[in-house]
């Protein structure tokens, strides 16, 4: 059974604090193994990647077959049904349109001193997108990672998508094609991250790596950060639903299960201002679990990490939500927009009972790569901004330097950085001599 809490009961604060700090992943120490894999790939390149792929994915490759050929991609894409193709094309179109609006604008202006200031945005040159394989092979993740990079103008995009036992998901390759990615390597794990970061004879290094993965992939991303940029370290999925009594308990139940079925460590929480409604939702979850295909995963998730919290009012619900800082937040209340104004920490907000979180996973438009484990307190979901960087611009005129340069010189002296000050003073002295600026 999930945890039942009420803010009106004594001991609620301690129980809620314990919920916030609940550990949802086994502390599998993979860092030493990952360090060895990265060192091996750096030393032996393709040979190490091929050997590790054989060991972990039971797939024999050569340097020439590390990536899918154009003919292989075309053959796999041909297996996709018209219905699946149409759905994926619609998703790609909506995701592209949404992310195009995120593109930041360059700016440049002249101050009263005559100094020109500004900034400009430029894309990273190359990005590597990791797509999990096996049971967790999701074409939607290809779209969510590749399309923002494409919109940002990244010149070279490659995908690493493992194919254990040689099993290929044709939808993944179609999603890559729709996203403008021609190069898909059939390698995964820490060895793929190492290859993307440091390069091999066949796999050229990239500037940024994005995309979710298992504990080995996460540990590898931590280790290569600094050599390359990364998006985030993703944890188990999570959903928080705030719902009043005027909802269908079964709707809320399947929304909670939509995340519980991802992973036994996923977390689904309901906050409601009606205790009877909370009990009805819990009963509906149990009924759904009897027939759900992934009940062996969703059941333990709901049992071990699920929670139903009853609050005095929706203002208190918003307060608790901000402390949870959920990855996904559904507001199934009479005035979702009004309640959303009180939400400051959430990866993505879904407004109203007709907006299930699953719409965001596939077809809504906003990105589904979102901060987990309360990191929405300080970070955002994947976007175009992850694939561009800002360069600042400054241009002084002689008059502008004459006006603000002395202050710069004073600050340099105060920090005992003589050459800093001299670089300004040399120019000011020329101005003071009345010499024309060159």
C-alpha positions as CSV (number, residue, x, y, z in Angstrom):
1,X,0.0,0.0,0.0
2,X,1.2,3.6,-0.6
3,X,1.9,6.0,2.2
4,X,-1.2,7.9,3.4
5,X,-0.5,11.3,5.1
6,X,-2.7,14.2,6.3
7,X,-1.4,17.7,7.0
8,X,-4.0,18.0,9.8
9,X,-2.4,15.1,11.8
10,X,0.3,15.4,14.3
11,X,3.7,14.2,13.0
12,X,2.9,15.2,9.5
13,X,5.9,17.5,9.0
14,X,8.3,14.7,10.1
15,X,6.6,12.2,7.9
16,X,6.6,14.6,4.9
17,X,10.3,15.4,5.4
18,X,11.0,11.7,5.4
19,X,9.1,11.3,2.1
20,X,11.2,14.1,0.6
21,X,14.4,12.4,1.5
22,X,13.3,8.8,0.6
23,X,16.0,6.9,-1.2
24,X,14.6,5.4,-4.4
25,X,17.7,3.9,-5.9
26,X,20.1,1.2,-4.8
27,X,23.5,2.6,-4.2
28,X,25.2,0.5,-6.9
29,X,28.8,1.4,-6.9
30,X,29.6,1.4,-10.6
31,X,32.1,4.2,-10.7
32,X,35.3,2.1,-10.6
33,X,33.9,-0.1,-13.4
34,X,33.0,3.0,-15.4
35,X,36.4,4.6,-14.9
36,X,38.0,1.4,-16.2
37,X,35.8,1.4,-19.3
38,X,36.5,5.0,-20.1
39,X,40.3,4.5,-19.7
40,X,40.0,1.4,-22.0
41,X,38.2,3.4,-24.7
42,X,40.6,6.2,-24.5
43,X,43.6,3.8,-24.9
44,X,42.2,1.4,-27.5
45,X,39.5,3.3,-29.3
46,X,37.4,1.2,-31.6
47,X,38.8,-2.1,-30.4
48,X,37.6,-1.4,-26.8
49,X,34.2,-0.3,-28.0
50,X,33.8,-3.4,-30.1
51,X,34.9,-5.7,-27.4
52,X,32.7,-4.1,-24.7
53,X,29.7,-4.2,-27.1
54,X,30.3,-7.9,-27.6
55,X,30.5,-8.5,-23.9
56,X,27.5,-6.4,-22.8
57,X,25.2,-6.5,-25.8
58,X,26.1,-9.9,-27.3
59,X,26.7,-8.2,-30.6
60,X,29.7,-8.6,-32.9
61,X,30.7,-5.4,-34.7
62,X,33.6,-4.1,-36.8
63,X,34.7,-0.5,-37.3
64,X,32.7,-0.5,-40.5
65,X,29.5,-1.7,-38.8
66,X,29.6,0.5,-35.7
67,X,27.1,2.7,-37.4
68,X,24.0,1.7,-39.3
69,X,24.4,2.1,-43.0
70,X,22.0,4.2,-45.0
71,X,20.6,1.0,-46.6
72,X,20.1,-0.6,-43.1
73,X,18.3,2.5,-41.9
74,X,16.0,2.6,-44.9
75,X,15.2,-1.1,-44.6
76,X,14.3,-0.7,-40.9
77,X,12.2,2.4,-41.5
78,X,10.3,0.5,-44.2
79,X,9.0,-1.8,-41.5
80,X,7.2,1.0,-39.7
81,X,3.4,1.0,-40.1
82,X,1.7,4.0,-41.7
83,X,-0.2,4.7,-38.4
84,X,3.1,4.7,-36.4
85,X,4.8,6.9,-39.0
86,X,2.0,9.4,-39.0
87,X,2.0,9.6,-35.2
88,X,5.8,10.1,-35.0
89,X,5.7,12.7,-37.8
90,X,3.0,14.7,-36.0
91,X,5.1,14.5,-32.8
92,X,8.2,15.7,-34.6
93,X,6.3,18.6,-36.2
94,X,4.8,19.8,-32.8
95,X,8.1,19.4,-31.0
96,X,10.0,21.3,-33.7
97,X,7.4,24.2,-33.6
98,X,7.5,24.5,-29.9
99,X,11.3,24.5,-29.6
100,X,11.7,27.0,-32.5
101,X,10.0,29.6,-30.2
102,X,12.8,29.0,-27.7
103,X,15.6,30.4,-29.8
104,X,17.2,33.3,-28.0
105,X,17.9,36.6,-29.8
106,X,21.2,38.4,-30.2
107,X,21.4,41.9,-28.8
108,X,23.7,44.9,-29.1
109,X,23.4,48.5,-27.9
110,X,25.3,51.7,-27.3
111,X,25.5,53.2,-23.9
112,X,25.5,57.0,-23.2
113,X,29.3,56.7,-22.7
114,X,29.6,55.5,-26.3
115,X,30.6,52.0,-25.3
116,X,28.9,49.2,-27.3
117,X,27.8,46.1,-25.4
118,X,25.8,43.0,-26.2
119,X,25.8,39.3,-26.7
120,X,25.4,36.7,-29.4
121,X,24.3,33.1,-29.4
122,X,26.0,30.3,-31.3
123,X,25.3,26.6,-31.4
124,X,27.7,23.9,-30.1
125,X,29.5,22.4,-33.1
126,X,28.7,18.7,-32.4
127,X,26.3,16.9,-30.1
128,X,26.0,13.2,-29.2
129,X,22.6,12.0,-28.2
130,X,22.3,8.8,-26.1
131,X,19.2,6.7,-26.6
132,X,18.7,3.7,-24.3
133,X,18.2,0.3,-26.0
134,X,16.5,-2.9,-25.1
135,X,13.2,-2.6,-23.2
136,X,13.7,1.1,-22.7
137,X,14.1,1.9,-26.4
138,X,12.0,5.0,-26.9
139,X,11.7,6.8,-30.2
140,X,10.1,9.8,-28.4
141,X,13.4,10.3,-26.6
142,X,15.2,10.6,-30.0
143,X,12.8,13.4,-31.0
144,X,13.1,15.2,-27.7
145,X,16.9,15.2,-27.8
146,X,17.6,15.6,-31.5
147,X,15.1,18.2,-32.6
148,X,16.1,20.9,-30.1
149,X,19.7,20.4,-31.2
150,X,18.7,20.6,-34.8
151,X,16.6,23.8,-34.2
152,X,19.6,25.3,-32.4
153,X,21.7,24.8,-35.5
154,X,24.1,22.1,-34.3
155,X,26.2,21.2,-37.3
156,X,26.9,17.6,-36.5
157,X,24.5,15.3,-34.6
158,X,25.1,11.6,-33.9
159,X,23.1,9.1,-31.9
160,X,24.4,6.2,-29.8
161,X,21.6,3.6,-29.5
162,X,22.6,0.1,-28.3
163,X,20.9,-2.9,-29.9
164,X,21.3,-5.8,-27.5
165,X,21.4,-9.1,-29.4
166,X,21.1,-7.1,-32.6
167,X,17.5,-6.3,-32.0
168,X,16.6,-2.9,-33.6
169,X,13.6,-0.7,-33.0
170,X,12.7,0.7,-36.4
171,X,10.8,3.6,-34.8
172,X,14.1,4.8,-33.3
173,X,15.7,5.0,-36.7
174,X,12.7,6.7,-38.2
175,X,12.8,9.2,-35.3
176,X,16.4,9.9,-36.1
177,X,15.6,10.4,-39.7
178,X,12.8,12.8,-38.9
179,X,15.2,14.7,-36.6
180,X,17.8,15.2,-39.3
181,X,20.3,12.7,-37.8
182,X,22.0,10.4,-40.3
183,X,24.6,8.8,-38.1
184,X,23.4,6.2,-35.6
185,X,26.0,4.1,-33.8
186,X,24.7,0.8,-32.4
187,X,26.7,1.0,-29.2
188,X,25.7,1.9,-25.7
189,X,26.7,2.0,-22.1
190,X,29.7,3.8,-20.6
191,X,31.7,2.8,-23.7
192,X,29.4,4.9,-25.9
193,X,29.7,7.9,-23.6
194,X,33.5,7.6,-23.5
195,X,33.6,7.3,-27.3
196,X,31.5,10.4,-27.7
197,X,33.6,12.4,-25.3
198,X,37.1,11.4,-26.3
199,X,36.6,10.0,-29.8
200,X,37.9,6.8,-31.4
201,X,39.2,6.0,-34.9
202,X,35.6,5.8,-36.2
203,X,33.6,7.9,-33.7
204,X,34.5,11.6,-33.7
205,X,34.3,13.4,-30.4
206,X,31.4,15.8,-29.7
207,X,31.0,18.9,-27.6
208,X,27.9,18.0,-25.7
209,X,26.2,14.7,-24.7
210,X,22.5,14.5,-23.8
211,X,20.0,11.7,-23.2
212,X,19.1,9.3,-20.4
213,X,20.6,6.0,-19.5
214,X,21.3,3.4,-16.8
215,X,23.6,3.7,-13.8
216,X,26.7,3.1,-16.0
217,X,25.7,5.8,-18.5
218,X,24.9,8.2,-15.7
219,X,28.3,7.6,-14.0
220,X,30.1,7.9,-17.3
221,X,28.4,11.3,-18.0
222,X,29.5,12.5,-14.6
223,X,33.1,11.5,-15.3
224,X,33.4,13.1,-18.8
225,X,31.7,16.3,-17.7
226,X,34.2,19.1,-18.2
227,X,35.7,17.4,-21.2
228,X,32.2,17.8,-22.8
229,X,29.0,19.3,-21.6
230,X,26.1,17.2,-20.4
231,X,22.4,17.8,-20.0
232,X,21.7,16.4,-16.6
233,X,22.0,13.2,-14.5
234,X,18.5,11.7,-14.7
235,X,17.0,9.7,-11.8
236,X,13.8,7.6,-11.6
237,X,10.7,9.2,-13.1
238,X,8.2,10.9,-10.9
239,X,4.7,12.5,-11.0
240,X,2.7,14.6,-8.6
241,X,-1.0,15.1,-9.2
242,X,-2.9,17.8,-7.3
243,X,-6.6,17.0,-7.7
244,X,-9.9,18.1,-6.1
245,X,-12.9,15.9,-5.6
246,X,-14.4,16.9,-9.0
247,X,-12.3,14.4,-10.9
248,X,-12.7,10.8,-12.1
249,X,-10.7,8.7,-9.6
250,X,-9.8,6.3,-12.5
251,X,-8.3,9.1,-14.6
252,X,-6.1,10.1,-11.7
253,X,-5.2,6.5,-11.1
254,X,-3.9,5.9,-14.6
255,X,-2.0,9.2,-14.5
256,X,-0.2,8.0,-11.4
257,X,0.5,4.6,-13.0
258,X,1.8,6.3,-16.2
259,X,5.0,7.0,-14.3
260,X,5.0,4.0,-11.9
261,X,5.2,1.7,-14.9
262,X,8.5,3.2,-16.0
263,X,10.6,1.8,-13.1
264,X,10.2,0.1,-9.8
265,X,12.0,3.2,-8.3
266,X,9.6,5.7,-9.9
267,X,7.4,7.7,-7.6
268,X,3.7,8.7,-7.9
269,X,2.1,11.1,-5.4
270,X,-1.4,12.4,-5.1
271,X,-2.2,15.6,-3.1
272,X,-5.9,16.2,-2.6
273,X,-8.1,18.4,-0.4
274,X,-10.6,15.5,0.0
275,X,-9.6,12.4,2.0
276,X,-12.4,10.3,0.5
277,X,-11.3,11.1,-3.0
278,X,-7.8,10.1,-2.1
279,X,-9.0,6.7,-0.9
280,X,-11.1,6.3,-4.1
281,X,-8.0,7.0,-6.3
282,X,-6.0,4.5,-4.3
283,X,-8.7,1.9,-4.8
284,X,-8.8,2.7,-8.6
285,X,-5.0,2.2,-8.7
286,X,-5.3,-1.2,-7.2
287,X,-8.1,-2.2,-9.6
288,X,-6.0,-1.0,-12.6
289,X,-2.9,-3.0,-11.4
290,X,-4.9,-6.2,-11.7
291,X,-4.8,-5.9,-15.5
292,X,-1.9,-3.5,-16.3
293,X,0.7,-5.2,-18.6
294,X,3.5,-3.7,-16.6
295,X,2.0,-4.4,-13.2
296,X,5.2,-6.2,-12.1
297,X,7.0,-2.8,-12.4
298,X,4.2,-0.4,-11.5
299,X,3.0,-2.4,-8.5
300,X,6.3,-2.2,-6.5
301,X,6.7,1.5,-7.5
302,X,3.2,2.3,-6.1
303,X,3.6,0.1,-3.0
304,X,7.1,1.2,-2.0
305,X,7.2,4.9,-3.1
306,X,3.6,6.0,-3.8
307,X,1.8,8.5,-1.5
308,X,-1.6,10.0,-1.0
309,X,-1.5,13.3,0.9
310,X,-4.6,15.1,2.2
311,X,-4.3,18.8,2.7
312,X,-6.6,21.5,4.2
313,X,-6.8,23.5,0.9
314,X,-5.1,24.0,-2.5
315,X,-2.9,26.8,-1.2
316,X,-1.3,24.2,1.1
317,X,-1.1,21.8,-1.8
318,X,0.9,24.3,-3.8
319,X,3.2,24.9,-0.8
320,X,3.9,21.1,-0.5
321,X,4.3,20.8,-4.3
322,X,7.1,23.4,-4.3
323,X,8.9,21.5,-1.6
324,X,8.6,18.3,-3.7
325,X,9.7,20.1,-6.9
326,X,8.3,17.3,-9.0
327,X,9.5,16.3,-12.5
328,X,5.9,16.2,-13.7
329,X,3.0,18.1,-12.1
330,X,-0.6,17.7,-13.0
331,X,-3.1,20.3,-11.7
332,X,-6.5,18.6,-12.0
333,X,-8.5,21.4,-10.2
334,X,-11.2,23.8,-11.2
335,X,-8.8,26.7,-11.8
336,X,-5.5,25.1,-12.9
337,X,-4.1,28.4,-14.2
338,X,-4.7,30.2,-11.0
339,X,-3.1,27.4,-9.0
340,X,-0.1,27.3,-11.4
341,X,0.7,30.9,-10.4
342,X,1.7,29.6,-7.0
343,X,4.0,26.9,-8.4
344,X,7.6,27.9,-8.5
345,X,9.4,24.5,-8.7
346,X,8.3,21.9,-11.3
347,X,9.9,20.4,-14.4
348,X,6.7,20.5,-16.4
349,X,3.1,21.5,-15.4
350,X,0.0,20.0,-17.0
351,X,-3.0,22.2,-16.7
352,X,-6.4,20.7,-16.1
353,X,-8.0,17.2,-16.1
354,X,-7.9,17.0,-19.9
355,X,-4.1,17.2,-20.0
356,X,-2.6,13.9,-18.9
357,X,1.2,13.9,-18.4
358,X,1.5,11.3,-21.2
359,X,0.6,14.1,-23.7
360,X,3.9,15.7,-22.7
361,X,5.8,12.5,-23.2
362,X,4.9,12.3,-26.8
363,X,2.9,14.9,-28.7
364,X,2.4,18.1,-26.7
365,X,5.4,19.9,-27.9
366,X,7.4,20.8,-24.7
367,X,10.4,18.6,-23.9
368,X,10.0,15.4,-21.8
369,X,13.6,15.3,-20.6
370,X,13.1,16.9,-17.2
371,X,14.8,17.4,-13.9
372,X,14.2,14.7,-11.3
373,X,15.0,14.1,-7.6
374,X,13.9,17.7,-6.6
375,X,16.4,19.3,-9.0
376,X,13.6,21.3,-10.5
377,X,14.4,23.7,-7.6
378,X,17.4,24.9,-9.6
379,X,17.3,23.4,-13.1
380,X,15.1,23.1,-16.2
381,X,14.1,20.6,-18.7
382,X,16.1,20.0,-22.0
383,X,15.6,22.8,-24.5
384,X,17.3,24.7,-27.4
385,X,19.2,26.5,-24.7
386,X,21.2,23.3,-24.0
387,X,22.7,23.4,-27.4
388,X,23.6,27.1,-27.7
389,X,26.0,29.2,-25.7
390,X,26.2,33.0,-25.2
391,X,29.2,35.1,-26.1
392,X,29.4,38.6,-24.6
393,X,30.5,41.6,-26.8
394,X,32.1,44.8,-25.7
395,X,33.6,47.7,-27.7
396,X,35.1,50.8,-26.1
397,X,35.6,54.1,-27.9
398,X,38.3,56.5,-26.7
399,X,35.7,58.6,-25.0
400,X,34.1,55.6,-23.3
401,X,37.4,54.3,-22.1
402,X,38.3,57.8,-20.7
403,X,35.1,57.8,-18.7
404,X,35.1,54.3,-17.2
405,X,38.7,53.2,-17.6
406,X,40.0,54.9,-14.4
407,X,37.6,52.9,-12.3
408,X,38.8,49.7,-13.9
409,X,42.4,50.8,-13.2
410,X,41.5,51.4,-9.5
411,X,39.9,48.0,-9.1
412,X,42.9,46.3,-10.7
413,X,45.2,48.0,-8.3
414,X,43.0,47.0,-5.3
415,X,43.4,43.4,-6.4
416,X,47.2,43.7,-6.9
417,X,46.9,42.9,-10.6
418,X,49.4,45.4,-11.9
419,X,49.3,44.4,-15.6
420,X,45.5,44.6,-15.6
421,X,45.8,48.2,-14.5
422,X,48.6,49.0,-16.9
423,X,46.7,47.7,-19.9
424,X,44.1,50.4,-19.2
425,X,46.6,53.1,-18.1
426,X,48.7,52.8,-21.3
427,X,45.6,53.8,-23.3
428,X,44.5,56.5,-20.9
429,X,48.0,58.0,-21.0
430,X,47.8,58.2,-24.8
431,X,44.5,60.0,-24.6
432,X,45.9,62.4,-22.0
433,X,48.7,63.3,-24.4
434,X,46.1,64.1,-26.9
435,X,47.3,61.5,-29.4
436,X,44.7,60.2,-31.8
437,X,43.6,56.6,-31.2
438,X,44.9,54.2,-33.7
